[in-house]
């Protein structure tokens, strides 16, 4: 068995990923709060199976299984992987995972599964669960979505993005944590452009235009208000003047 530890203290953690047949690299910063220590075993096909969670390093109530480790595709989760995990509430599973034995995710505290591919890909795994499964989750999921729907080819223009696509994309983007956004923004896609720059362009392109103010109409209203104000002030002054004269206060 080959034990691979992924400590949080690494200066940079490079996770080479292959999603939907597309090769690219996702770089995780040194303070990645979502990568914990796992035990992997290399299989005969060169891929990795997740054997165990190093529970002592599980500092949060969520956990992420990314699709690539040390240049190897992670495509299977061992049935006993989570035997010693008792506080896990949210689990991210990469769309590279192809094998999950039934019962592997029977964790009492688990409330949701965050998948980084589409729900149709999740169905292909064949794992039955009553837990809600959310698609295209977190940094890996967003990049999968981008490569699948926004820029699947190098010559695909983001100008072709429809309003409906943009709405869905923006919803996914806004739900990312600050850490996930930093990973996503720095990712360079097939068009040799960073997602961060492309998102700025799309936001500007789809931003609703502010209604133009009618300067002439404002000027007319302002002028009318001034005239009415002067008239009211004048009439009030005259009334006060005659009142004071009547009371012989002034002559």
Protein Blocks (a to p, Z undefined) as FASTA:
>chain_A
ZZddddfkbfbdcddddeehiacdddddfklckbccddddddfkopacdfbdcfklmmbf
bdcddfbeghiacfbdcfklmmmgckbfbdcddfkbmbdcehjlmcfklmbdcdfbdfkl
mmmnopacfbdcdehiajklmmmmmmmmmmmcfklcfklpcfklmmmmmmmmmmpcfklm
mmmmmpccfkopafklmmmmmmmmmpccdddddfklmmmmmmmmmmmmmmmmmmmmmmmm
mmmmmnomaZZ
